[in-house]
């Protein structure tokens, strides 16, 4: 592989520096660097970050290739600055065996736009009754370390305890979709003033908070690791903050859409705003931003949930839940966290690269931008402003809540182990 010289980039938002890539590795970081024959990328003061890592992506393959495939999903990821994604298990068939997780893992390797690390199901078929082949998935070629029934809650406390005990043996983590099913029967949106006025079934905050409270106590009892998927309420923040103060091994994620959007948008009855967990109140949004800033919430994860047109272009009650997010995540974080002064770019690198890689035990990603490190990098034009146009998405689906909305920042280049997957904002 030839050498690449990135000239004048603001590494983690700092002073402009040059970064020299040789093969798969960063050879040098400094000023005035040169290399004979190197391909030069003029960064012009753009922000250089370690390649982003998403701990919560739905790639849909196998089984729902009408929504997304490993190829289109990883192309969307690269376009958004990601060099690694964790693929959720709610495929068809469910990723509850070594065979299925190895299939997804190998598809990621073949396509080469970003690394794909499968997440294994906690229970067989996501039905919450019997533990899946956790050990076999961990020992497979995919080396699964994160397990989740995302899309469904592991609602049985005994099953959750057994899962936590099982993964403790090899240092794995259970990522819980916190949703008490009995409290959310018929729920369509956040329970509150707006749901009452619209006459839509309410989704109470306590349905999330009660499961998180139970699970952090179970994790403490077992001495295991639990991760909270797509945390969405101010009350959930307080429970996680309390658990961390006790030394419980809990981590948590927030989605970009829960950092920006509120349940007021549901007044439009546009199903693009229908998501699980639902959009919450302005108070919740502000609490989530503060919690991400102070480290109570560890990471940003997209919960990229692609759906075909017919599953979203219908009446609200019949519409599928979920939003695509890989290609807009960094822009939303810049808008909600950087431009508000809550995080600097080094903080973004931690929450969107280093911390998710650490939680998922993914080596080679989330590393510092320094000599000797893998050349997994993302170059961002932070001064860019533009309207979101889903027609230009690499994702197979277009169910974005940001269509026509002006957002800042644009990924111009993504490098996976020194190989450009995105150049000048276009897939390589």
VOZASE-424013 format. One line per 8 residues: number of its first residue (from 0); their letters; for each residue x, y, z of C-alpha. Coordinates in pm, 1 decimal, padded with zeros to 6 digits, m for minus. Example, Ala and Ser with C-alpha at 12.3 -4.5 7.8 and 13.67 -1.06 7.14 Angstrom:
% VOZASE-424013
0) AS) 01230.0:m00450.0:00780.0 | 01367.0:m00106.0:00714.0
This chain:
% VOZASE-424013
0) XXXXXXXX) 00000.0:00000.0:00000.0 | 00123.9:00347.3:m00082.2 | 00188.0:00617.2:00172.8 | m00076.1:00883.2:00242.8 | 00003.4:01224.8:00387.3 | m00286.4:01407.6:00550.2 | m00168.5:01768.1:00563.9 | m00291.2:02037.1:00803.1
8) XXXXXXXX) m00557.0:01841.3:00993.1 | m00676.9:01951.5:01335.3 | m00614.2:01628.6:01527.2 | m00901.4:01595.5:01777.3 | m00980.3:01959.4:01703.9 | m00636.0:02085.6:01811.4 | m00369.2:02276.5:01622.0 | m00314.2:02174.1:01257.6
16) XXXXXXXX) m00076.4:01881.9:01211.4 | 00028.9:01641.5:00941.2 | m00038.8:01269.4:00967.0 | 00164.3:01024.4:00760.2 | 00012.5:00683.1:00693.0 | 00232.6:00396.4:00576.5 | 00035.5:00087.6:00483.1 | m00205.6:00002.8:00766.3
24) XXXXXXXX) m00030.4:00213.4:01029.1 | 00022.1:00575.9:01124.9 | 00394.1:00636.6:01073.1 | 00420.9:00990.2:01210.1 | 00221.1:01284.0:01344.8 | 00376.6:01632.3:01343.1 | 00428.3:01949.3:01142.9 | 00609.4:01984.9:00814.5
32) XXXXXXXX) 00600.8:01614.9:00737.6 | 00682.3:01493.8:00388.7 | 00714.6:01160.1:00212.7 | 00835.4:01100.9:m00139.1 | 00564.2:00957.8:m00357.9 | 00295.2:00985.2:m00091.8 | m00062.9:01061.7:m00187.9 | m00140.0:01398.4:m00031.3
40) XXXXXXXX) m00477.4:01479.2:00126.5 | m00509.1:01852.6:00190.2 | m00705.4:01870.7:00513.5 | m00727.9:02252.6:00523.7 | m00794.1:02263.6:00898.1 | m01052.1:01985.8:00894.5 | m01093.9:01784.1:01216.0 | m00919.8:01445.7:01224.6
48) XXXXXXXX) m01069.9:01182.3:01454.1 | m01004.1:00814.9:01513.2 | m01244.9:00605.3:01305.3 | m01587.7:00601.2:01469.7 | m01724.9:00283.6:01629.7 | m02097.1:00211.3:01654.2 | m02199.0:m00034.8:01923.8 | m02559.3:m00053.8:01799.3
56) XXXXXXXX) m02632.3:m00103.7:01428.8 | m02901.0:m00303.2:01249.5 | m02766.6:m00441.6:00921.1 | m03077.7:m00661.1:00863.7 | m02887.9:m00933.5:00675.3 | m02974.7:m01220.8:00675.0 | m03347.1:m01206.0:00614.4 | m03442.8:m00841.4:00557.6
64) XXXXXXXX) m03221.4:m00745.8:00266.7 | m03505.5:m00525.0:00142.4 | m03418.0:m00290.6:00430.3 | m03038.9:m00315.6:00437.9 | m02752.2:m00552.3:00365.2 | m02411.0:m00585.8:00521.3 | m02273.0:m00418.3:00208.4 | m02507.8:m00116.9:00202.6
72) XXXXXXXX) m02499.8:m00083.2:00580.5 | m02121.8:m00075.9:00594.9 | m02113.6:00168.0:00302.8 | m02346.1:00391.6:00504.8 | m02119.7:00346.2:00805.1 | m01808.0:00446.3:00612.0 | m01992.9:00748.1:00471.3 | m02067.3:00852.4:00828.7
80) XXXXXXXX) m01704.4:00816.2:00939.7 | m01733.7:00473.6:01101.4 | m01460.3:00212.2:01068.8 | m01636.6:m00050.4:01283.3 | m01994.7:m00139.1:01368.8 | m02155.1:m00394.2:01598.2 | m02442.1:m00569.3:01418.6 | m02750.0:m00645.9:01628.2
88) XXXXXXXX) m02890.3:m00998.4:01642.3 | m03253.1:m00941.8:01536.5 | m03205.9:m01081.3:01187.7 | m03398.9:m01365.3:01016.1 | m03280.7:m01616.1:01124.6 | m03183.4:m01462.4:01457.0 | m02809.8:m01445.4:01525.8 | m02836.9:m01691.3:01813.7
96) XXXXXXXX) m02588.6:m01952.4:01683.2 | m02223.6:m01957.9:01585.1 | m02322.5:m02017.0:01222.8 | m02525.0:m01698.2:01184.9 | m02276.8:m01467.5:01360.5 | m01994.9:m01610.7:01148.9 | m02197.9:m01542.6:00833.5 | m02240.7:m01174.9:00924.8
104) XXXXXXXX) m01875.9:m01145.3:01031.3 | m01749.4:m01289.6:00701.9 | m01978.6:m01069.8:00493.5 | m01823.9:m00768.6:00663.4 | m01475.2:m00897.0:00584.2 | m01564.7:m00958.7:00220.1 | m01711.5:m00614.0:00157.9 | m01435.3:m00425.2:00337.9
112) XXXXXXXX) m01599.8:m00086.9:00400.0 | m01576.0:m00121.5:00776.2 | m01522.0:m00395.2:01031.4 | m01839.4:m00577.3:01134.4 | m01855.1:m00731.4:01480.2 | m02173.0:m00936.3:01529.7 | m02373.3:m00915.3:01850.2 | m02517.5:m01247.7:01961.0
120) XXXXXXXX) m02872.1:m01296.5:02086.9 | m02915.2:m01353.7:02460.1 | m03205.3:m01596.1:02413.7 | m03302.1:m01840.2:02142.1 | m03511.2:m01662.8:01880.3 | m03520.6:m01350.9:02100.5 | m03817.0:m01509.3:02278.1 | m03678.4:m01460.3:02628.8
128) XXXXXXXX) m03721.1:m01820.2:02740.0 | m03394.7:m02009.0:02685.1 | m03036.2:m01887.0:02672.2 | m02880.1:m01893.5:02326.3 | m02542.3:m02050.3:02246.9 | m02345.9:m01772.9:02419.3 | m02026.6:m01973.5:02464.3 | m02029.0:m02112.1:02110.6
136) XXXXXXXX) m02077.5:m01764.7:01963.6 | m01791.9:m01631.5:02174.8 | m01561.9:m01914.0:02064.6 | m01661.4:m01883.4:01697.4 | m01459.2:m01704.4:01431.1 | m01667.8:m01394.8:01508.3 | m01544.2:m01388.2:01870.9 | m01869.2:m01243.8:02003.9
144) XXXXXXXX) m01834.4:m01048.0:02329.6 | m02161.7:m00847.6:02331.1 | m02502.2:m01014.5:02359.7 | m02841.5:m00851.1:02320.3 | m03203.2:m00928.8:02239.9 | m03236.9:m00569.1:02118.2 | m03580.8:m00502.5:01980.5 | m03705.0:m00703.9:02275.7
152) XXXXXXXX) m03628.7:m00685.5:02646.3 | m03484.9:m00976.0:02842.1 | m03778.1:m00928.5:03077.3 | m03742.8:m01246.2:03286.4 | m03517.2:m01165.5:03582.0 | m03398.7:m01526.3:03614.1 | m03297.3:m01543.5:03247.6 | m03119.8:m01207.2:03277.3
160) XXXXXXXX) m02932.9:m01325.6:03585.2 | m02824.5:m01646.5:03409.0 | m02702.8:m01448.4:03107.9 | m02498.2:m01216.8:03328.2 | m02347.4:m01517.0:03505.9 | m02264.9:m01691.4:03179.0 | m02088.1:m01400.0:03007.4 | m01890.2:m01321.1:03322.4
168) XXXXXXXX) m01683.6:m01634.3:03258.2 | m01527.0:m01480.2:02946.2 | m01563.0:m01109.5:03020.5 | m01862.4:m01052.3:02794.9 | m02137.9:m00797.6:02836.5 | m02516.7:m00815.4:02812.7 | m02664.3:m00514.0:02633.0 | m03019.9:m00470.4:02752.4
176) XXXXXXXX) m03311.4:m00320.9:02561.6 | m03482.0:m00176.3:02869.3 | m03855.1:m00204.4:02810.7 | m04093.4:m00366.8:03055.4 | m04337.2:m00530.5:02808.9 | m04644.9:m00520.4:03031.1 | m04608.0:m00144.7:03078.7 | m04579.2:m00079.2:02705.1
184) XXXXXXXX) m04862.7:m00287.5:02561.0 | m05021.4:m00081.4:02284.7 | m04774.7:00203.2:02338.8 | m04719.0:00432.1:02040.7 | m04520.8:00725.1:02179.0 | m04389.7:00881.3:02499.7 | m04652.1:00894.7:02774.1 | m04715.9:01258.2:02857.1
192) XXXXXXXX) m04902.1:01570.7:02758.4 | m04859.8:01515.4:02384.8 | m04978.9:01152.7:02392.1 | m05283.2:01257.9:02593.1 | m05369.1:01534.4:02347.4 | m05318.3:01310.1:02043.5 | m05494.5:01010.8:02192.6 | m05201.7:00778.9:02123.8
200) XXXXXXXX) m05105.7:00497.8:02361.6 | m04847.1:00620.9:02609.2 | m04502.5:00467.8:02665.1 | m04412.8:00556.8:03023.6 | m04058.9:00641.9:03131.0 | m04091.4:00393.4:03416.2 | m04108.0:00106.6:03165.6 | m03743.8:00180.6:03083.8
208) XXXXXXXX) m03630.5:00288.8:03426.6 | m03766.0:m00013.1:03614.7 | m03571.0:m00256.2:03395.1 | m03249.0:m00055.4:03426.8 | m03288.5:m00045.5:03806.3 | m03342.5:m00421.8:03819.9 | m03052.1:m00499.2:03587.8 | m02790.5:m00286.3:03760.4
216) XXXXXXXX) m02881.2:m00462.1:04087.0 | m02852.4:m00799.5:03914.9 | m02514.4:m00701.0:03769.8 | m02397.0:m00596.3:04114.5 | m02519.5:m00922.2:04265.5 | m02351.9:m01136.0:03999.5 | m02041.7:m00920.3:03960.8 | m02092.4:m00897.9:03585.4
224) XXXXXXXX) m02115.6:m00631.4:03315.2 | m02439.5:m00480.2:03186.0 | m02479.2:m00222.3:02910.5 | m02793.8:m00011.8:02868.4 | m02904.7:00032.3:02508.6 | m03054.3:00362.9:02383.8 | m03115.2:00522.1:02725.2 | m03383.0:00787.9:02678.6
232) XXXXXXXX) m03513.1:00939.7:03003.9 | m03389.9:01172.1:03275.4 | m03487.1:00910.4:03533.0 | m03272.6:00648.0:03360.0 | m02978.0:00886.6:03380.8 | m03019.7:00913.7:03756.1 | m03035.0:00536.5:03800.6 | m02716.7:00483.2:03596.8
240) XXXXXXXX) m02544.1:00765.6:03783.7 | m02640.6:00605.3:04116.2 | m02523.9:00261.8:03997.4 | m02186.1:00396.1:03890.8 | m02145.2:00570.8:04226.1 | m02180.9:00227.0:04387.8 | m01914.1:00080.9:04164.0 | m02154.5:m00133.0:03960.6
248) XXXXXXXX) m02008.4:m00228.6:03621.7 | m02267.6:m00058.5:03404.5 | m02226.5:00138.4:03082.1 | m02489.8:00320.9:02880.5 | m02549.1:00464.3:02536.1 | m02763.1:00741.6:02391.1 | m02870.9:00777.0:02029.1 | m02822.7:01095.1:01826.4
256) XXXXXXXX) m03199.0:01130.1:01778.4 | m03260.9:01124.4:02153.1 | m03007.2:01407.7:02187.0 | m03201.3:01629.4:01947.9 | m03563.6:01535.5:01880.2 | m03863.8:01551.8:02114.8 | m04212.8:01405.2:02128.6 | m04354.8:01736.0:02006.0
264) XXXXXXXX) m04264.4:01618.5:01654.6 | m04521.3:01339.3:01681.4 | m04793.0:01603.0:01644.8 | m04723.9:01577.1:01270.2 | m04826.0:01207.1:01278.6 | m04528.9:01147.1:01047.8 | m04416.1:00787.7:01113.1 | m04055.6:00886.6:01047.6
272) XXXXXXXX) m04059.6:01000.1:01412.7 | m04180.6:00663.9:01542.2 | m03895.7:00491.1:01721.6 | m03822.3:00253.2:02009.4 | m03770.4:00386.9:02271.4 | m03990.2:00681.3:02175.7 | m03882.7:01041.9:02145.1 | m03911.7:01196.3:02488.6
280) XXXXXXXX) m03953.4:01549.6:02627.8 | m03724.8:01851.2:02608.3 | m03635.6:01792.9:02974.5 | m03520.9:01440.9:02893.0 | m03316.8:01563.4:02595.2 | m03132.4:01817.1:02810.4 | m03065.8:01555.9:03080.3 | m02923.8:01316.2:02821.4
288) XXXXXXXX) m02690.0:01581.7:02682.4 | m02560.1:01668.6:03028.3 | m02514.9:01300.0:03114.0 | m02318.4:01237.2:02795.0 | m02101.3:01536.7:02874.0 | m02024.1:01431.4:03232.6 | m01965.9:01065.5:03144.7 | m02272.5:00915.6:03310.7
296) XXXXXXXX) m02368.5:00806.6:02959.4 | m02056.0:00649.4:02811.5 | m02117.3:00653.3:02438.9 | m02323.8:00761.9:02143.0 | m02466.7:00468.6:01944.1 | m02677.8:00516.2:01633.8 | m02939.9:00238.8:01665.6 | m02937.7:00260.1:01284.3
304) XXXXXXXX) m03271.1:00093.2:01205.2 | m03343.8:00087.8:00830.7 | m03692.4:00011.3:00701.0 | m03825.4:m00005.6:00343.7 | m04054.7:00268.0:00218.9 | m04375.0:00069.3:00262.3 | m04305.6:00006.7:00632.8 | m04287.3:00378.8:00705.9
312) XXXXXXXX) m04511.9:00543.7:00448.3 | m04835.9:00439.8:00616.0 | m05058.2:00536.8:00907.8 | m04881.4:00591.9:01239.7 | m05018.9:00285.5:01420.9 | m04910.0:00045.4:01145.2 | m04564.3:00194.6:01089.9 | m04243.4:00019.8:01192.2
320) XXXXXXXX) m04032.0:00172.6:01467.8 | m03685.3:00299.1:01387.0 | m03465.9:00553.8:01208.6 | m03152.4:00534.0:00998.5 | m02864.4:00712.2:01165.3 | m02515.8:00610.3:01050.8 | m02476.3:00888.5:00795.2 | m02602.1:01171.4:01017.8
328) XXXXXXXX) m02476.9:01068.7:01363.8 | m02161.8:01279.5:01372.2 | m02344.0:01586.6:01241.5 | m02611.0:01557.0:01512.6 | m02345.5:01517.5:01781.7 | m02158.9:01821.3:01649.8 | m02482.5:02019.6:01656.8 | m02605.1:01909.8:02000.7
336) XXXXXXXX) m02279.0:01862.0:02191.4 | m01987.7:02046.0:02026.2 | m02163.8:02363.3:01915.2 | m02332.9:02389.5:02255.8 | m01995.3:02366.5:02432.2 | m02083.0:02045.8:02615.1 | m01809.6:01839.5:02445.7 | m01493.6:01922.2:02255.5
344) XXXXXXXX) m01371.4:01708.9:01966.8 | m01152.9:01502.8:02199.4 | m01470.9:01424.7:02392.6 | m01643.9:01322.7:02070.3 | m01352.3:01090.8:01990.7 | m01397.0:00928.9:02331.3 | m01775.7:00890.1:02316.4 | m01791.5:00776.8:01953.7
352) XXXXXXXX) m01469.8:00578.9:01913.7 | m01255.4:00494.3:02216.1 | m01533.1:00411.9:02464.9 | m01750.7:00197.2:02233.5 | m01442.2:00003.2:02120.2 | m01349.2:m00051.7:02484.6 | m01698.1:m00167.9:02585.3 | m01710.6:m00406.9:02290.0
360) XXXXXXXX) m01348.8:m00519.8:02339.6 | m01271.6:m00438.2:01977.5 | m00897.0:m00418.9:01928.9 | m00745.5:m00191.0:01667.5 | m01024.5:00065.4:01688.9 | m01076.0:00363.8:01914.6 | m00701.7:00411.3:01932.7 | m00516.4:00744.7:01964.1
368) XXXXXXXX) m00412.5:00933.0:01651.4 | m00043.3:00864.0:01709.5 | 00259.1:00700.6:01549.8 | 00243.3:00322.6:01555.1 | m00134.8:00307.9:01584.1 | m00370.3:00152.4:01324.4 | m00467.0:00399.9:01054.4 | m00840.4:00394.1:01123.4
376) XXXXXXXX) m00925.2:00760.3:01075.5 | m01207.5:01001.3:00992.6 | m01162.0:01347.8:00844.9 | m01446.6:01592.5:00906.6 | m01522.0:01928.1:00748.8 | m01670.2:02079.2:01064.4 | m01734.6:02415.8:00894.4 | m01973.1:02261.0:00642.6
384) XXXXXXXX) m02345.2:02336.7:00666.2 | m02605.9:02168.8:00453.3 | m02952.8:02019.2:00438.1 | m02988.9:01645.1:00482.5 | m03086.1:01478.7:00155.3 | m03160.1:01106.4:00198.1 | m03148.0:01059.0:m00179.9 | m02771.4:01067.6:m00142.3
392) XXXXXXXX) m02754.9:00806.3:00133.8 | m02555.9:00488.9:00086.3 | m02804.6:00306.1:00307.4 | m03069.8:00105.4:00124.8 | m03339.6:00274.4:00336.4 | m03435.6:00640.9:00364.1 | m03626.0:00662.9:00694.2 | m03438.6:00960.0:00835.6
400) XXXXXXXX) m03604.5:01216.5:01064.3 | m03363.7:01484.7:00939.9 | m03469.7:01521.6:00574.7 | m03448.4:01889.1:00483.0 | m03299.8:01984.5:00818.5 | m02973.9:02181.3:00813.5 | m02697.8:02009.0:01008.5 | m02329.6:02092.0:01045.6
408) XXXXXXXX) m02027.1:01887.0:00949.0 | m01949.7:01647.2:00667.8 | m01722.5:01344.3:00657.9 | m01482.0:01395.7:00366.4 | m01251.2:01096.7:00416.0 | m01261.4:00768.1:00603.5 | m00961.1:00535.6:00625.8 | m00984.5:00171.0:00729.2
416) XXXXXXXX) m00636.6:00044.3:00815.2 | m00483.0:00298.2:00580.7 | m00716.1:00230.1:00289.2 | m00956.7:00505.2:00190.8 | m01319.7:00393.1:00202.0 | m01450.7:00748.5:00150.5 | m01274.6:01016.0:m00054.9 | m01402.4:01373.0:m00091.2
424) XXXX) m01735.0:01268.3:00058.3 | m01790.0:00980.6:m00185.2 | m01745.2:00605.8:m00139.7 | m01409.5:00489.6:m00271.3
